[in-house]
C-alpha cells in the first residue's frame, strides 16, 4: 500500500529541487564572460552557477574554457 503523504512529500521535493541546465551552445555563448571572471580572480561558478555546473559536467565545454583561458599566455610566449 502506498503512503499518500510520502508521495506528496516526494512530489513537492522534486518540484523544489529542480536544477537548471543549459545546452553546450548556451554555455559556449556565455564562456567569454565566465573566463573573464576567472581571469579577474572572481568566483565565476558562484556568479554564474548554471554555467559552472555545465562546465564541471561537460568535457567539451571545459576543454573550450581551458583553451580560451590558456590562449593569451600562448600568444604572448609565441610573440617573444
mmCIF file of the N, C-alpha and C atoms, coordinates in Angstrom:
data_MODEL
# 
_entry.id   MODEL 
# 
loop_
_atom_site.group_PDB 
_atom_site.id 
_atom_site.type_symbol 
_atom_site.label_atom_id 
_atom_site.label_alt_id 
_atom_site.label_comp_id 
_atom_site.label_asym_id 
_atom_site.label_entity_id 
_atom_site.label_seq_id 
_atom_site.pdbx_PDB_ins_code 
_atom_site.Cartn_x 
_atom_site.Cartn_y 
_atom_site.Cartn_z 
_atom_site.occupancy 
_atom_site.B_iso_or_equiv 
_atom_site.pdbx_formal_charge 
_atom_site.auth_seq_id 
_atom_site.auth_comp_id 
_atom_site.auth_asym_id 
_atom_site.auth_atom_id 
_atom_site.pdbx_PDB_model_num 
ATOM 1   N N  . UNK A 1 1  ? 0.842  -1.177 0.000   1.00 0.00 ? 1  UNK A N  1 
ATOM 2   C CA . UNK A 1 1  ? 0.000  0.000  0.000   1.00 0.00 ? 1  UNK A CA 1 
ATOM 3   C C  . UNK A 1 1  ? 0.890  1.245  0.000   1.00 0.00 ? 1  UNK A C  1 
ATOM 4   N N  . UNK A 1 2  ? 0.516  2.244  -0.793  1.00 0.00 ? 2  UNK A N  1 
ATOM 5   C CA . UNK A 1 2  ? 1.276  3.478  -0.893  1.00 0.00 ? 2  UNK A CA 1 
ATOM 6   C C  . UNK A 1 2  ? 0.868  4.457  0.199   1.00 0.00 ? 2  UNK A C  1 
ATOM 7   N N  . UNK A 1 3  ? 1.822  5.165  0.727   1.00 0.00 ? 3  UNK A N  1 
ATOM 8   C CA . UNK A 1 3  ? 1.571  6.210  1.716   1.00 0.00 ? 3  UNK A CA 1 
ATOM 9   C C  . UNK A 1 3  ? 1.396  7.526  0.958   1.00 0.00 ? 3  UNK A C  1 
ATOM 10  N N  . UNK A 1 4  ? 0.191  8.053  0.921   1.00 0.00 ? 4  UNK A N  1 
ATOM 11  C CA . UNK A 1 4  ? -0.107 9.261  0.154   1.00 0.00 ? 4  UNK A CA 1 
ATOM 12  C C  . UNK A 1 4  ? 0.692  10.458 0.645   1.00 0.00 ? 4  UNK A C  1 
ATOM 13  N N  . UNK A 1 5  ? 0.982  10.523 1.923   1.00 0.00 ? 5  UNK A N  1 
ATOM 14  C CA . UNK A 1 5  ? 1.765  11.631 2.469   1.00 0.00 ? 5  UNK A CA 1 
ATOM 15  C C  . UNK A 1 5  ? 3.203  11.578 1.957   1.00 0.00 ? 5  UNK A C  1 
ATOM 16  N N  . UNK A 1 6  ? 3.750  10.388 1.884   1.00 0.00 ? 6  UNK A N  1 
ATOM 17  C CA . UNK A 1 6  ? 5.111  10.231 1.367   1.00 0.00 ? 6  UNK A CA 1 
ATOM 18  C C  . UNK A 1 6  ? 5.166  10.597 -0.116  1.00 0.00 ? 6  UNK A C  1 
ATOM 19  N N  . UNK A 1 7  ? 4.171  10.218 -0.861  1.00 0.00 ? 7  UNK A N  1 
ATOM 20  C CA . UNK A 1 7  ? 4.122  10.543 -2.291  1.00 0.00 ? 7  UNK A CA 1 
ATOM 21  C C  . UNK A 1 7  ? 4.008  12.051 -2.487  1.00 0.00 ? 7  UNK A C  1 
ATOM 22  N N  . UNK A 1 8  ? 3.165  12.691 -1.710  1.00 0.00 ? 8  UNK A N  1 
ATOM 23  C CA . UNK A 1 8  ? 3.032  14.152 -1.808  1.00 0.00 ? 8  UNK A CA 1 
ATOM 24  C C  . UNK A 1 8  ? 4.337  14.850 -1.432  1.00 0.00 ? 8  UNK A C  1 
ATOM 25  N N  . UNK A 1 9  ? 4.993  14.374 -0.392  1.00 0.00 ? 9  UNK A N  1 
ATOM 26  C CA . UNK A 1 9  ? 6.269  14.950 0.020   1.00 0.00 ? 9  UNK A CA 1 
ATOM 27  C C  . UNK A 1 9  ? 7.299  14.822 -1.103  1.00 0.00 ? 9  UNK A C  1 
ATOM 28  N N  . UNK A 1 10 ? 7.397  13.643 -1.687  1.00 0.00 ? 10 UNK A N  1 
ATOM 29  C CA . UNK A 1 10 ? 8.365  13.431 -2.767  1.00 0.00 ? 10 UNK A CA 1 
ATOM 30  C C  . UNK A 1 10 ? 8.044  14.298 -3.980  1.00 0.00 ? 10 UNK A C  1 
ATOM 31  N N  . UNK A 1 11 ? 6.783  14.492 -4.273  1.00 0.00 ? 11 UNK A N  1 
ATOM 32  C CA . UNK A 1 11 ? 6.390  15.343 -5.396  1.00 0.00 ? 11 UNK A CA 1 
ATOM 33  C C  . UNK A 1 11 ? 6.780  16.790 -5.143  1.00 0.00 ? 11 UNK A C  1 
ATOM 34  N N  . UNK A 1 12 ? 6.529  17.291 -3.930  1.00 0.00 ? 12 UNK A N  1 
ATOM 35  C CA . UNK A 1 12 ? 6.928  18.663 -3.579  1.00 0.00 ? 12 UNK A CA 1 
ATOM 36  C C  . UNK A 1 12 ? 8.438  18.798 -3.599  1.00 0.00 ? 12 UNK A C  1 
ATOM 37  N N  . UNK A 1 13 ? 9.147  17.812 -3.088  1.00 0.00 ? 13 UNK A N  1 
ATOM 38  C CA . UNK A 1 13 ? 10.610 17.835 -3.055  1.00 0.00 ? 13 UNK A CA 1 
ATOM 39  C C  . UNK A 1 13 ? 11.167 17.888 -4.473  1.00 0.00 ? 13 UNK A C  1 
ATOM 40  N N  . UNK A 1 14 ? 10.620 17.096 -5.366  1.00 0.00 ? 14 UNK A N  1 
ATOM 41  C CA . UNK A 1 14 ? 11.083 17.077 -6.757  1.00 0.00 ? 14 UNK A CA 1 
ATOM 42  C C  . UNK A 1 14 ? 10.855 18.426 -7.426  1.00 0.00 ? 14 UNK A C  1 
ATOM 43  N N  . UNK A 1 15 ? 9.776  19.093 -7.113  1.00 0.00 ? 15 UNK A N  1 
ATOM 44  C CA . UNK A 1 15 ? 9.481  20.396 -7.709  1.00 0.00 ? 15 UNK A CA 1 
ATOM 45  C C  . UNK A 1 15 ? 10.420 21.478 -7.204  1.00 0.00 ? 15 UNK A C  1 
ATOM 46  N N  . UNK A 1 16 ? 10.833 21.402 -5.963  1.00 0.00 ? 16 UNK A N  1 
ATOM 47  C CA . UNK A 1 16 ? 11.654 22.459 -5.379  1.00 0.00 ? 16 UNK A CA 1 
ATOM 48  C C  . UNK A 1 16 ? 13.143 22.234 -5.565  1.00 0.00 ? 16 UNK A C  1 
ATOM 49  N N  . UNK A 1 17 ? 13.560 21.061 -6.018  1.00 0.00 ? 17 UNK A N  1 
ATOM 50  C CA . UNK A 1 17 ? 14.989 20.797 -6.159  1.00 0.00 ? 17 UNK A CA 1 
ATOM 51  C C  . UNK A 1 17 ? 15.417 20.669 -7.612  1.00 0.00 ? 17 UNK A C  1 
ATOM 52  N N  . UNK A 1 18 ? 14.580 21.133 -8.531  1.00 0.00 ? 18 UNK A N  1 
ATOM 53  C CA . UNK A 1 18 ? 14.928 21.053 -9.942  1.00 0.00 ? 18 UNK A CA 1 
ATOM 54  C C  . UNK A 1 18 ? 16.171 21.898 -10.205 1.00 0.00 ? 18 UNK A C  1 
ATOM 55  N N  . UNK A 1 19 ? 17.141 21.324 -10.887 1.00 0.00 ? 19 UNK A N  1 
ATOM 56  C CA . UNK A 1 19 ? 18.379 22.014 -11.196 1.00 0.00 ? 19 UNK A CA 1 
ATOM 57  C C  . UNK A 1 19 ? 18.301 22.512 -12.636 1.00 0.00 ? 19 UNK A C  1 
ATOM 58  N N  . UNK A 1 20 ? 18.541 23.795 -12.794 1.00 0.00 ? 20 UNK A N  1 
ATOM 59  C CA . UNK A 1 20 ? 18.515 24.377 -14.131 1.00 0.00 ? 20 UNK A CA 1 
ATOM 60  C C  . UNK A 1 20 ? 19.735 23.900 -14.913 1.00 0.00 ? 20 UNK A C  1 
ATOM 61  N N  . UNK A 1 21 ? 19.512 23.530 -16.151 1.00 0.00 ? 21 UNK A N  1 
ATOM 62  C CA . UNK A 1 21 ? 20.606 23.093 -17.004 1.00 0.00 ? 21 UNK A CA 1 
ATOM 63  C C  . UNK A 1 21 ? 20.595 23.906 -18.290 1.00 0.00 ? 21 UNK A C  1 
ATOM 64  N N  . UNK A 1 22 ? 21.732 23.920 -18.959 1.00 0.00 ? 22 UNK A N  1 
ATOM 65  C CA . UNK A 1 22 ? 21.836 24.601 -20.240 1.00 0.00 ? 22 UNK A CA 1 
ATOM 66  C C  . UNK A 1 22 ? 22.509 23.667 -21.235 1.00 0.00 ? 22 UNK A C  1 
ATOM 67  N N  . UNK A 1 23 ? 22.352 23.980 -22.500 1.00 0.00 ? 23 UNK A N  1 
ATOM 68  C CA . UNK A 1 23 ? 22.992 23.202 -23.549 1.00 0.00 ? 23 UNK A CA 1 
ATOM 69  C C  . UNK A 1 23 ? 24.421 23.698 -23.754 1.00 0.00 ? 23 UNK A C  1 
ATOM 70  N N  . UNK A 1 24 ? 25.191 22.940 -24.509 1.00 0.00 ? 24 UNK A N  1 
ATOM 71  C CA . UNK A 1 24 ? 26.558 23.365 -24.832 1.00 0.00 ? 24 UNK A CA 1 
ATOM 72  C C  . UNK A 1 24 ? 26.541 24.699 -25.573 1.00 0.00 ? 24 UNK A C  1 
ATOM 73  N N  . UNK A 1 25 ? 25.604 24.869 -26.475 1.00 0.00 ? 25 UNK A N  1 
ATOM 74  C CA . UNK A 1 25 ? 25.523 26.110 -27.240 1.00 0.00 ? 25 UNK A CA 1 
ATOM 75  C C  . UNK A 1 25 ? 25.285 27.305 -26.319 1.00 0.00 ? 25 UNK A C  1 
ATOM 76  N N  . UNK A 1 26 ? 24.388 27.131 -25.354 1.00 0.00 ? 26 UNK A N  1 
ATOM 77  C CA . UNK A 1 26 ? 24.124 28.209 -24.394 1.00 0.00 ? 26 UNK A CA 1 
ATOM 78  C C  . UNK A 1 26 ? 25.346 28.472 -23.520 1.00 0.00 ? 26 UNK A C  1 
ATOM 79  N N  . UNK A 1 27 ? 26.034 27.423 -23.141 1.00 0.00 ? 27 UNK A N  1 
ATOM 80  C CA . UNK A 1 27 ? 27.233 27.570 -22.318 1.00 0.00 ? 27 UNK A CA 1 
ATOM 81  C C  . UNK A 1 27 ? 28.324 28.305 -23.091 1.00 0.00 ? 27 UNK A C  1 
ATOM 82  N N  . UNK A 1 28 ? 28.560 27.885 -24.331 1.00 0.00 ? 28 UNK A N  1 
ATOM 83  C CA . UNK A 1 28 ? 29.609 28.499 -25.140 1.00 0.00 ? 28 UNK A CA 1 
ATOM 84  C C  . UNK A 1 28 ? 29.328 29.984 -25.386 1.00 0.00 ? 28 UNK A C  1 
ATOM 85  N N  . UNK A 1 29 ? 28.059 30.347 -25.458 1.00 0.00 ? 29 UNK A N  1 
ATOM 86  C CA . UNK A 1 29 ? 27.688 31.750 -25.647 1.00 0.00 ? 29 UNK A CA 1 
ATOM 87  C C  . UNK A 1 29 ? 28.060 32.600 -24.433 1.00 0.00 ? 29 UNK A C  1 
ATOM 88  N N  . UNK A 1 30 ? 28.167 31.978 -23.263 1.00 0.00 ? 30 UNK A N  1 
ATOM 89  C CA . UNK A 1 30 ? 28.480 32.700 -22.029 1.00 0.00 ? 30 UNK A CA 1 
ATOM 90  C C  . UNK A 1 30 ? 29.912 32.477 -21.557 1.00 0.00 ? 30 UNK A C  1 
ATOM 91  N N  . UNK A 1 31 ? 30.678 31.719 -22.318 1.00 0.00 ? 31 UNK A N  1 
ATOM 92  C CA . UNK A 1 31 ? 32.011 31.307 -21.890 1.00 0.00 ? 31 UNK A CA 1 
ATOM 93  C C  . UNK A 1 31 ? 32.985 32.478 -21.762 1.00 0.00 ? 31 UNK A C  1 
ATOM 94  N N  . UNK A 1 32 ? 32.897 33.463 -22.631 1.00 0.00 ? 32 UNK A N  1 
ATOM 95  C CA . UNK A 1 32 ? 33.803 34.617 -22.552 1.00 0.00 ? 32 UNK A CA 1 
ATOM 96  C C  . UNK A 1 32 ? 33.636 35.357 -21.225 1.00 0.00 ? 32 UNK A C  1 
ATOM 97  N N  . UNK A 1 33 ? 32.392 35.568 -20.835 1.00 0.00 ? 33 UNK A N  1 
ATOM 98  C CA . UNK A 1 33 ? 32.126 36.248 -19.557 1.00 0.00 ? 33 UNK A CA 1 
ATOM 99  C C  . UNK A 1 33 ? 32.629 35.407 -18.389 1.00 0.00 ? 33 UNK A C  1 
ATOM 100 N N  . UNK A 1 34 ? 32.386 34.095 -18.453 1.00 0.00 ? 34 UNK A N  1 
ATOM 101 C CA . UNK A 1 34 ? 32.846 33.194 -17.398 1.00 0.00 ? 34 UNK A CA 1 
ATOM 102 C C  . UNK A 1 34 ? 34.367 33.246 -17.295 1.00 0.00 ? 34 UNK A C  1 
ATOM 103 N N  . UNK A 1 35 ? 35.046 33.164 -18.449 1.00 0.00 ? 35 UNK A N  1 
ATOM 104 C CA . UNK A 1 35 ? 36.513 33.197 -18.470 1.00 0.00 ? 35 UNK A CA 1 
ATOM 105 C C  . UNK A 1 35 ? 37.042 34.532 -17.944 1.00 0.00 ? 35 UNK A C  1 
ATOM 106 N N  . UNK A 1 36 ? 36.358 35.628 -18.287 1.00 0.00 ? 36 UNK A N  1 
ATOM 107 C CA . UNK A 1 36 ? 36.786 36.945 -17.797 1.00 0.00 ? 36 UNK A CA 1 
ATOM 108 C C  . UNK A 1 36 ? 36.707 37.011 -16.275 1.00 0.00 ? 36 UNK A C  1 
ATOM 109 N N  . UNK A 1 37 ? 35.665 36.415 -15.703 1.00 0.00 ? 37 UNK A N  1 
ATOM 110 C CA . UNK A 1 37 ? 35.546 36.385 -14.237 1.00 0.00 ? 37 UNK A CA 1 
ATOM 111 C C  . UNK A 1 37 ? 36.666 35.560 -13.622 1.00 0.00 ? 37 UNK A C  1 
ATOM 112 N N  . UNK A 1 38 ? 36.976 34.428 -14.235 1.00 0.00 ? 38 UNK A N  1 
ATOM 113 C CA . UNK A 1 38 ? 38.062 33.578 -13.733 1.00 0.00 ? 38 UNK A CA 1 
ATOM 114 C C  . UNK A 1 38 ? 39.376 34.350 -13.771 1.00 0.00 ? 38 UNK A C  1 
ATOM 115 N N  . UNK A 1 39 ? 39.668 34.995 -14.901 1.00 0.00 ? 39 UNK A N  1 
ATOM 116 C CA . UNK A 1 39 ? 40.913 35.747 -15.054 1.00 0.00 ? 39 UNK A CA 1 
ATOM 117 C C  . UNK A 1 39 ? 41.000 36.928 -14.094 1.00 0.00 ? 39 UNK A C  1 
ATOM 118 N N  . UNK A 1 40 ? 39.840 37.481 -13.717 1.00 0.00 ? 40 UNK A N  1 
ATOM 119 C CA . UNK A 1 40 ? 39.805 38.597 -12.769 1.00 0.00 ? 40 UNK A CA 1 
ATOM 120 C C  . UNK A 1 40 ? 39.916 38.126 -11.322 1.00 0.00 ? 40 UNK A C  1 
ATOM 121 N N  . UNK A 1 41 ? 40.005 36.815 -11.128 1.00 0.00 ? 41 UNK A N  1 
ATOM 122 C CA . UNK A 1 41 ? 40.120 36.276 -9.774  1.00 0.00 ? 41 UNK A CA 1 
ATOM 123 C C  . UNK A 1 41 ? 38.796 36.141 -9.049  1.00 0.00 ? 41 UNK A C  1 
ATOM 124 N N  . UNK A 1 42 ? 37.705 36.299 -9.768  1.00 0.00 ? 42 UNK A N  1 
ATOM 125 C CA . UNK A 1 42 ? 36.370 36.166 -9.178  1.00 0.00 ? 42 UNK A CA 1 
ATOM 126 C C  . UNK A 1 42 ? 35.974 34.698 -9.104  1.00 0.00 ? 42 UNK A C  1 
ATOM 127 N N  . UNK A 1 43 ? 34.975 34.406 -8.278  1.00 0.00 ? 43 UNK A N  1 
ATOM 128 C CA . UNK A 1 43 ? 34.413 33.068 -8.208  1.00 0.00 ? 43 UNK A CA 1 
ATOM 129 C C  . UNK A 1 43 ? 33.333 32.967 -9.286  1.00 0.00 ? 43 UNK A C  1 
ATOM 130 N N  . UNK A 1 44 ? 33.763 32.600 -10.490 1.00 0.00 ? 44 UNK A N  1 
ATOM 131 C CA . UNK A 1 44 ? 32.862 32.562 -11.636 1.00 0.00 ? 44 UNK A CA 1 
ATOM 132 C C  . UNK A 1 44 ? 31.728 31.572 -11.425 1.00 0.00 ? 44 UNK A C  1 
ATOM 133 N N  . UNK A 1 45 ? 32.009 30.449 -10.797 1.00 0.00 ? 45 UNK A N  1 
ATOM 134 C CA . UNK A 1 45 ? 30.983 29.433 -10.570 1.00 0.00 ? 45 UNK A CA 1 
ATOM 135 C C  . UNK A 1 45 ? 29.891 29.943 -9.626  1.00 0.00 ? 45 UNK A C  1 
ATOM 136 N N  . UNK A 1 46 ? 30.231 30.831 -8.723  1.00 0.00 ? 46 UNK A N  1 
ATOM 137 C CA . UNK A 1 46 ? 29.211 31.395 -7.831  1.00 0.00 ? 46 UNK A CA 1 
ATOM 138 C C  . UNK A 1 46 ? 28.407 32.467 -8.560  1.00 0.00 ? 46 UNK A C  1 
ATOM 139 N N  . UNK A 1 47 ? 29.071 33.248 -9.396  1.00 0.00 ? 47 UNK A N  1 
ATOM 140 C CA . UNK A 1 47 ? 28.398 34.303 -10.142 1.00 0.00 ? 47 UNK A CA 1 
ATOM 141 C C  . UNK A 1 47 ? 27.516 33.728 -11.241 1.00 0.00 ? 47 UNK A C  1 
ATOM 142 N N  . UNK A 1 48 ? 28.002 32.660 -11.882 1.00 0.00 ? 48 UNK A N  1 
ATOM 143 C CA . UNK A 1 48 ? 27.274 32.030 -12.993 1.00 0.00 ? 48 UNK A CA 1 
ATOM 144 C C  . UNK A 1 48 ? 27.144 30.532 -12.702 1.00 0.00 ? 48 UNK A C  1 
ATOM 145 N N  . UNK A 1 49 ? 26.302 30.162 -11.724 1.00 0.00 ? 49 UNK A N  1 
ATOM 146 C CA . UNK A 1 49 ? 26.262 28.770 -11.277 1.00 0.00 ? 49 UNK A CA 1 
ATOM 147 C C  . UNK A 1 49 ? 25.817 27.763 -12.335 1.00 0.00 ? 49 UNK A C  1 
ATOM 148 N N  . UNK A 1 50 ? 24.925 28.146 -13.219 1.00 0.00 ? 50 UNK A N  1 
ATOM 149 C CA . UNK A 1 50 ? 24.445 27.209 -14.235 1.00 0.00 ? 50 UNK A CA 1 
ATOM 150 C C  . UNK A 1 50 ? 25.578 26.891 -15.216 1.00 0.00 ? 50 UNK A C  1 
ATOM 151 N N  . UNK A 1 51 ? 26.324 27.916 -15.603 1.00 0.00 ? 51 UNK A N  1 
ATOM 152 C CA . UNK A 1 51 ? 27.466 27.710 -16.493 1.00 0.00 ? 51 UNK A CA 1 
ATOM 153 C C  . UNK A 1 51 ? 28.538 26.900 -15.763 1.00 0.00 ? 51 UNK A C  1 
ATOM 154 N N  . UNK A 1 52 ? 28.787 27.215 -14.522 1.00 0.00 ? 52 UNK A N  1 
ATOM 155 C CA . UNK A 1 52 ? 29.780 26.484 -13.736 1.00 0.00 ? 52 UNK A CA 1 
ATOM 156 C C  . UNK A 1 52 ? 29.450 25.003 -13.627 1.00 0.00 ? 52 UNK A C  1 
ATOM 157 N N  . UNK A 1 53 ? 28.181 24.681 -13.369 1.00 0.00 ? 53 UNK A N  1 
ATOM 158 C CA . UNK A 1 53 ? 27.787 23.262 -13.289 1.00 0.00 ? 53 UNK A CA 1 
ATOM 159 C C  . UNK A 1 53 ? 27.948 22.574 -14.635 1.00 0.00 ? 53 UNK A C  1 
ATOM 160 N N  . UNK A 1 54 ? 27.588 23.285 -15.705 1.00 0.00 ? 54 UNK A N  1 
ATOM 161 C CA . UNK A 1 54 ? 27.708 22.683 -17.033 1.00 0.00 ? 54 UNK A CA 1 
ATOM 162 C C  . UNK A 1 54 ? 29.183 22.394 -17.339 1.00 0.00 ? 54 UNK A C  1 
ATOM 163 N N  . UNK A 1 55 ? 30.053 23.322 -17.019 1.00 0.00 ? 55 UNK A N  1 
ATOM 164 C CA . UNK A 1 55 ? 31.477 23.135 -17.282 1.00 0.00 ? 55 UNK A CA 1 
ATOM 165 C C  . UNK A 1 55 ? 32.032 21.977 -16.460 1.00 0.00 ? 55 UNK A C  1 
ATOM 166 N N  . UNK A 1 56 ? 31.566 21.804 -15.247 1.00 0.00 ? 56 UNK A N  1 
ATOM 167 C CA . UNK A 1 56 ? 32.003 20.668 -14.425 1.00 0.00 ? 56 UNK A CA 1 
ATOM 168 C C  . UNK A 1 56 ? 31.608 19.342 -15.058 1.00 0.00 ? 56 UNK A C  1 
ATOM 169 N N  . UNK A 1 57 ? 30.435 19.311 -15.687 1.00 0.00 ? 57 UNK A N  1 
ATOM 170 C CA . UNK A 1 57 ? 29.891 18.058 -16.215 1.00 0.00 ? 57 UNK A CA 1 
ATOM 171 C C  . UNK A 1 57 ? 30.243 17.787 -17.677 1.00 0.00 ? 57 UNK A C  1 
ATOM 172 N N  . UNK A 1 58 ? 30.673 18.794 -18.406 1.00 0.00 ? 58 UNK A N  1 
ATOM 173 C CA . UNK A 1 58 ? 30.841 18.654 -19.860 1.00 0.00 ? 58 UNK A CA 1 
ATOM 174 C C  . UNK A 1 58 ? 32.306 18.807 -20.264 1.00 0.00 ? 58 UNK A C  1 
ATOM 175 N N  . UNK A 1 59 ? 32.894 17.724 -20.742 1.00 0.00 ? 59 UNK A N  1 
ATOM 176 C CA . UNK A 1 59 ? 34.293 17.755 -21.173 1.00 0.00 ? 59 UNK A CA 1 
ATOM 177 C C  . UNK A 1 59 ? 34.512 18.744 -22.310 1.00 0.00 ? 59 UNK A C  1 
ATOM 178 N N  . UNK A 1 60 ? 33.590 18.770 -23.254 1.00 0.00 ? 60 UNK A N  1 
ATOM 179 C CA . UNK A 1 60 ? 33.739 19.650 -24.423 1.00 0.00 ? 60 UNK A CA 1 
ATOM 180 C C  . UNK A 1 60 ? 33.831 21.116 -24.002 1.00 0.00 ? 60 UNK A C  1 
ATOM 181 N N  . UNK A 1 61 ? 32.908 21.564 -23.176 1.00 0.00 ? 61 UNK A N  1 
ATOM 182 C CA . UNK A 1 61 ? 32.896 22.966 -22.759 1.00 0.00 ? 61 UNK A CA 1 
ATOM 183 C C  . UNK A 1 61 ? 34.052 23.281 -21.810 1.00 0.00 ? 61 UNK A C  1 
ATOM 184 N N  . UNK A 1 62 ? 34.412 22.322 -20.965 1.00 0.00 ? 62 UNK A N  1 
ATOM 185 C CA . UNK A 1 62 ? 35.553 22.513 -20.063 1.00 0.00 ? 62 UNK A CA 1 
ATOM 186 C C  . UNK A 1 62 ? 36.835 22.663 -20.879 1.00 0.00 ? 62 UNK A C  1 
ATOM 187 N N  . UNK A 1 63 ? 36.986 21.848 -21.922 1.00 0.00 ? 63 UNK A N  1 
ATOM 188 C CA . UNK A 1 63 ? 38.158 21.942 -22.781 1.00 0.00 ? 63 UNK A CA 1 
ATOM 189 C C  . UNK A 1 63 ? 38.188 23.269 -23.525 1.00 0.00 ? 63 UNK A C  1 
ATOM 190 N N  . UNK A 1 64 ? 37.036 23.744 -23.953 1.00 0.00 ? 64 UNK A N  1 
ATOM 191 C CA . UNK A 1 64 ? 36.953 25.036 -24.643 1.00 0.00 ? 64 UNK A CA 1 
ATOM 192 C C  . UNK A 1 64 ? 37.343 26.164 -23.698 1.00 0.00 ? 64 UNK A C  1 
ATOM 193 N N  . UNK A 1 65 ? 36.884 26.107 -22.454 1.00 0.00 ? 65 UNK A N  1 
ATOM 194 C CA . UNK A 1 65 ? 37.263 27.115 -21.468 1.00 0.00 ? 65 UNK A CA 1 
ATOM 195 C C  . UNK A 1 65 ? 38.762 27.079 -21.240 1.00 0.00 ? 65 UNK A C  1 
ATOM 196 N N  . UNK A 1 66 ? 39.320 25.901 -21.101 1.00 0.00 ? 66 UNK A N  1 
ATOM 197 C CA . UNK A 1 66 ? 40.760 25.762 -20.899 1.00 0.00 ? 66 UNK A CA 1 
ATOM 198 C C  . UNK A 1 66 ? 41.531 26.326 -22.085 1.00 0.00 ? 66 UNK A C  1 
ATOM 199 N N  . UNK A 1 67 ? 41.060 26.028 -23.293 1.00 0.00 ? 67 UNK A N  1 
ATOM 200 C CA . UNK A 1 67 ? 41.727 26.527 -24.496 1.00 0.00 ? 67 UNK A CA 1 
ATOM 201 C C  . UNK A 1 67 ? 41.667 28.057 -24.556 1.00 0.00 ? 67 UNK A C  1 
ATOM 202 N N  . UNK A 1 68 ? 40.524 28.615 -24.244 1.00 0.00 ? 68 UNK A N  1 
ATOM 203 C CA . UNK A 1 68 ? 40.387 30.077 -24.274 1.00 0.00 ? 68 UNK A CA 1 
ATOM 204 C C  . UNK A 1 68 ? 41.180 30.727 -23.157 1.00 0.00 ? 68 UNK A C  1 
ATOM 205 N N  . UNK A 1 69 ? 41.232 30.071 -22.022 1.00 0.00 ? 69 UNK A N  1 
ATOM 206 C CA . UNK A 1 69 ? 41.933 30.606 -20.865 1.00 0.00 ? 69 UNK A CA 1 
ATOM 207 C C  . UNK A 1 69 ? 43.443 30.568 -21.086 1.00 0.00 ? 69 UNK A C  1 
ATOM 208 N N  . UNK A 1 70 ? 43.927 29.545 -21.771 1.00 0.00 ? 70 UNK A N  1 
ATOM 209 C CA . UNK A 1 70 ? 45.360 29.382 -21.998 1.00 0.00 ? 70 UNK A CA 1 
ATOM 210 C C  . UNK A 1 70 ? 45.832 30.135 -23.237 1.00 0.00 ? 70 UNK A C  1 
ATOM 211 N N  . UNK A 1 71 ? 44.936 30.486 -24.154 1.00 0.00 ? 71 UNK A N  1 
ATOM 212 C CA . UNK A 1 71 ? 45.328 31.103 -25.419 1.00 0.00 ? 71 UNK A CA 1 
ATOM 213 C C  . UNK A 1 71 ? 46.124 32.393 -25.268 1.00 0.00 ? 71 UNK A C  1 
ATOM 214 N N  . UNK A 1 72 ? 45.732 33.347 -24.400 1.00 0.00 ? 72 UNK A N  1 
ATOM 215 C CA . UNK A 1 72 ? 46.518 34.579 -24.305 1.00 0.00 ? 72 UNK A CA 1 
ATOM 216 C C  . UNK A 1 72 ? 47.966 34.332 -23.882 1.00 0.00 ? 72 UNK A C  1 
ATOM 217 N N  . UNK A 1 73 ? 48.184 33.429 -22.947 1.00 0.00 ? 73 UNK A N  1 
ATOM 218 C CA . UNK A 1 73 ? 49.548 33.138 -22.495 1.00 0.00 ? 73 UNK A CA 1 
ATOM 219 C C  . UNK A 1 73 ? 50.348 32.524 -23.641 1.00 0.00 ? 73 UNK A C  1 
ATOM 220 N N  . UNK A 1 74 ? 49.724 31.660 -24.404 1.00 0.00 ? 74 UNK A N  1 
ATOM 221 C CA . UNK A 1 74 ? 50.388 31.035 -25.541 1.00 0.00 ? 74 UNK A CA 1 
ATOM 222 C C  . UNK A 1 74 ? 50.751 32.057 -26.606 1.00 0.00 ? 74 UNK A C  1 
ATOM 223 N N  . UNK A 1 75 ? 49.866 33.006 -26.847 1.00 0.00 ? 75 UNK A N  1 
ATOM 224 C CA . UNK A 1 75 ? 50.144 34.046 -27.838 1.00 0.00 ? 75 UNK A CA 1 
ATOM 225 C C  . UNK A 1 75 ? 51.280 34.940 -27.368 1.00 0.00 ? 75 UNK A C  1 
ATOM 226 N N  . UNK A 1 76 ? 51.318 35.253 -26.064 1.00 0.00 ? 76 UNK A N  1 
ATOM 227 C CA . UNK A 1 76 ? 52.379 36.108 -25.534 1.00 0.00 ? 76 UNK A CA 1 
ATOM 228 C C  . UNK A 1 76 ? 53.723 35.412 -25.675 1.00 0.00 ? 76 UNK A C  1 
ATOM 229 N N  . UNK A 1 77 ? 53.759 34.127 -25.375 1.00 0.00 ? 77 UNK A N  1 
ATOM 230 C CA . UNK A 1 77 ? 55.025 33.375 -25.443 1.00 0.00 ? 77 UNK A CA 1 
ATOM 231 C C  . UNK A 1 77 ? 55.499 33.284 -26.888 1.00 0.00 ? 77 UNK A C  1 
ATOM 232 N N  . UNK A 1 78 ? 54.582 33.132 -27.830 1.00 0.00 ? 78 UNK A N  1 
ATOM 233 C CA . UNK A 1 78 ? 54.950 32.989 -29.237 1.00 0.00 ? 78 UNK A CA 1 
ATOM 234 C C  . UNK A 1 78 ? 55.454 34.317 -29.825 1.00 0.00 ? 78 UNK A C  1 
ATOM 235 N N  . UNK A 1 79 ? 55.018 35.439 -29.273 1.00 0.00 ? 79 UNK A N  1 
ATOM 236 C CA . UNK A 1 79 ? 55.416 36.725 -29.821 1.00 0.00 ? 79 UNK A CA 1 
ATOM 237 C C  . UNK A 1 79 ? 56.754 37.214 -29.315 1.00 0.00 ? 79 UNK A C  1 
ATOM 238 N N  . UNK A 1 80 ? 57.383 36.502 -28.382 1.00 0.00 ? 80 UNK A N  1 
ATOM 239 C CA . UNK A 1 80 ? 58.687 36.912 -27.832 1.00 0.00 ? 80 UNK A CA 1 
ATOM 240 C C  . UNK A 1 80 ? 59.811 36.587 -28.746 1.00 0.00 ? 80 UNK A C  1 
# 
